[in-house]
Amino acid sequence: MRFRQWFVYIMTNKPNGTLYTGVTGNLAQRTYAHKTGVGSLFTRKYGLKTLVYYEAFDNPRAAIQREKTIKSWPRAWKLNVIGRMNPEWRDLYETLGG
């Protein structure tokens, strides 16, 4: 049986721009959907095409709980967690190999 990971991720339109937090079982495919405008209505409306943060989980429930936790954070905390993982706010999609 193949091991499956789950991901919590954050998309944006520019450094310190609008943020979208989501959860998925296929990060490369979901990011591609956002980039091509078939992701969520919110990401399409605000042009959120840059993957700036993600975390991997072995358990979907843990990923969903982490997504809810991050969504409840003040914006400054989200910016801080992105800055620690990705200080240059690079598009991490290119690192996924998907």
Buried (B, 14 or more C-beta within 10 A) or exposed (E): EEEEBBBBBBBBBEBEBBBBBBBBEBBBEBBBBBBEEEBBEEBBEBBBBBBBBBBEBEEBEEBBBBBEEBBEEEEEEBBEBBBEEBEEBEBBBEEBEE
